[in-house]
Amino acid sequence: MPAAPKSSRTKEFDTVPETPKLSYEQRSKRDRKPITRYSEHGFARLVAGPQSYKEAIVSLDSDAWQHAMIEEHQAIMDASIWEEVDM
């Protein structure tokens, strides 16, 4: 079987090129300020949302959850993702 022709994109080296030395020592000289836009400790407050409809409706934020559900339902209907049918 004959050998496959060499690609014109292949470059042969007599020696392996040396990897350039990279310096990660450079750091900003500015004073670093703590992030305070999320909370007094600089961390985002992570709050788990309700896991069910019942939890959403009985929560303190039930009005907001109800509004969000209506908006989501309307977006689904506008996008024709599914259609309501009588059962």
Distance bins in CASP14 RR format, pairs under 12 A and 6 or more apart:
PFRMAT RR
TARGET T0000
AUTHOR 0000-0000-0000
RMODE 2
METHOD distances of the structure
MODEL  1
4 10 0 0 0 0 0 1 0 0 0 0 0
6 12 0 0 0 0 1 0 0 0 0 0 0
11 17 0 0 0 0 0 1 0 0 0 0 0
33 42 0 0 0 0 0 1 0 0 0 0 0
34 40 0 0 0 0 1 0 0 0 0 0 0
34 41 0 0 0 0 1 0 0 0 0 0 0
34 42 1 0 0 1 0 0 0 0 0 0 0
34 43 0 0 0 0 0 1 0 0 0 0 0
35 41 0 0 0 0 1 0 0 0 0 0 0
35 42 1 0 1 0 0 0 0 0 0 0 0
35 43 0 0 0 0 1 0 0 0 0 0 0
35 44 0 0 0 0 1 0 0 0 0 0 0
36 42 1 0 1 0 0 0 0 0 0 0 0
36 43 0 0 0 0 0 1 0 0 0 0 0
36 44 0 0 0 0 0 1 0 0 0 0 0
37 43 0 0 0 0 0 1 0 0 0 0 0
37 44 0 0 0 0 1 0 0 0 0 0 0
37 45 0 0 0 0 0 1 0 0 0 0 0
38 44 1 0 1 0 0 0 0 0 0 0 0
38 45 1 0 0 1 0 0 0 0 0 0 0
38 46 0 0 0 0 0 1 0 0 0 0 0
39 45 1 0 1 0 0 0 0 0 0 0 0
39 46 0 0 0 0 0 1 0 0 0 0 0
39 47 0 0 0 0 0 1 0 0 0 0 0
47 59 0 0 0 0 0 1 0 0 0 0 0
47 60 0 0 0 0 0 1 0 0 0 0 0
47 61 0 0 0 0 1 0 0 0 0 0 0
48 55 0 0 0 0 1 0 0 0 0 0 0
48 56 0 0 0 0 0 1 0 0 0 0 0
48 59 0 0 0 0 0 1 0 0 0 0 0
49 55 1 0 0 1 0 0 0 0 0 0 0
49 56 1 0 0 1 0 0 0 0 0 0 0
49 59 0 0 0 0 1 0 0 0 0 0 0
49 60 0 0 0 0 0 1 0 0 0 0 0
49 61 0 0 0 0 1 0 0 0 0 0 0
49 64 0 0 0 0 0 1 0 0 0 0 0
49 65 0 0 0 0 1 0 0 0 0 0 0
49 68 0 0 0 0 0 1 0 0 0 0 0
50 56 1 0 1 0 0 0 0 0 0 0 0
50 57 0 0 0 0 1 0 0 0 0 0 0
50 58 0 0 0 0 1 0 0 0 0 0 0
50 59 1 0 1 0 0 0 0 0 0 0 0
50 60 0 0 0 0 0 1 0 0 0 0 0
50 61 0 0 0 0 1 0 0 0 0 0 0
50 62 0 0 0 0 1 0 0 0 0 0 0
50 64 0 0 0 0 0 1 0 0 0 0 0
50 65 1 0 0 1 0 0 0 0 0 0 0
50 66 0 0 0 0 0 1 0 0 0 0 0
50 68 0 0 0 0 0 1 0 0 0 0 0
50 69 0 0 0 0 0 1 0 0 0 0 0
51 59 0 0 0 0 0 1 0 0 0 0 0
51 65 0 0 0 0 0 1 0 0 0 0 0
52 58 0 0 0 0 1 0 0 0 0 0 0
52 59 0 0 0 0 0 1 0 0 0 0 0
52 65 0 0 0 0 0 1 0 0 0 0 0
53 59 0 0 0 0 0 1 0 0 0 0 0
53 62 0 0 0 0 0 1 0 0 0 0 0
53 65 0 0 0 0 1 0 0 0 0 0 0
53 66 0 0 0 0 1 0 0 0 0 0 0
53 68 0 0 0 0 0 1 0 0 0 0 0
53 69 0 0 0 0 1 0 0 0 0 0 0
54 62 0 0 0 0 0 1 0 0 0 0 0
54 65 0 0 0 0 0 1 0 0 0 0 0
55 61 0 0 0 0 0 1 0 0 0 0 0
55 62 0 0 0 0 1 0 0 0 0 0 0
55 65 0 0 0 0 1 0 0 0 0 0 0
56 62 1 0 0 1 0 0 0 0 0 0 0
56 63 0 0 0 0 0 1 0 0 0 0 0
56 64 0 0 0 0 1 0 0 0 0 0 0
56 65 1 1 0 0 0 0 0 0 0 0 0
56 66 1 0 0 1 0 0 0 0 0 0 0
56 67 0 0 0 0 0 1 0 0 0 0 0
56 68 0 0 0 0 1 0 0 0 0 0 0
56 69 1 0 0 1 0 0 0 0 0 0 0
56 72 0 0 0 0 0 1 0 0 0 0 0
57 63 0 0 0 0 1 0 0 0 0 0 0
57 64 0 0 0 0 0 1 0 0 0 0 0
57 65 1 0 0 1 0 0 0 0 0 0 0
57 66 1 0 0 1 0 0 0 0 0 0 0
57 68 0 0 0 0 0 1 0 0 0 0 0
57 69 0 0 0 0 1 0 0 0 0 0 0
58 65 0 0 0 0 1 0 0 0 0 0 0
58 66 0 0 0 0 0 1 0 0 0 0 0
59 65 1 0 0 1 0 0 0 0 0 0 0
59 66 0 0 0 0 0 1 0 0 0 0 0
59 68 0 0 0 0 0 1 0 0 0 0 0
61 67 0 0 0 0 1 0 0 0 0 0 0
61 68 0 0 0 0 1 0 0 0 0 0 0
61 69 0 0 0 0 0 1 0 0 0 0 0
62 68 0 0 0 0 0 1 0 0 0 0 0
62 69 0 0 0 0 0 1 0 0 0 0 0
63 69 0 0 0 0 0 1 0 0 0 0 0
63 70 0 0 0 0 0 1 0 0 0 0 0
64 70 0 0 0 0 0 1 0 0 0 0 0
64 71 0 0 0 0 0 1 0 0 0 0 0
65 71 0 0 0 0 0 1 0 0 0 0 0
65 72 0 0 0 0 0 1 0 0 0 0 0
66 72 0 0 0 0 0 1 0 0 0 0 0
66 73 0 0 0 0 0 1 0 0 0 0 0
67 73 0 0 0 0 0 1 0 0 0 0 0
67 74 0 0 0 0 0 1 0 0 0 0 0
68 74 0 0 0 0 0 1 0 0 0 0 0
68 75 0 0 0 0 0 1 0 0 0 0 0
69 75 0 0 0 0 0 1 0 0 0 0 0
69 76 0 0 0 0 0 1 0 0 0 0 0
70 76 0 0 0 0 0 1 0 0 0 0 0
70 77 0 0 0 0 0 1 0 0 0 0 0
71 77 0 0 0 0 0 1 0 0 0 0 0
71 78 0 0 0 0 0 1 0 0 0 0 0
72 78 0 0 0 0 0 1 0 0 0 0 0
72 79 0 0 0 0 0 1 0 0 0 0 0
72 81 0 0 0 0 0 1 0 0 0 0 0
73 79 0 0 0 0 0 1 0 0 0 0 0
73 81 0 0 0 0 0 1 0 0 0 0 0
73 82 0 0 0 0 0 1 0 0 0 0 0
73 84 0 0 0 0 1 0 0 0 0 0 0
74 81 0 0 0 0 0 1 0 0 0 0 0
75 81 0 0 0 0 1 0 0 0 0 0 0
75 82 0 0 0 0 0 1 0 0 0 0 0
76 82 1 0 0 1 0 0 0 0 0 0 0
76 83 0 0 0 0 1 0 0 0 0 0 0
76 84 0 0 0 0 0 1 0 0 0 0 0
77 83 0 0 0 0 1 0 0 0 0 0 0
77 84 1 0 0 1 0 0 0 0 0 0 0
END
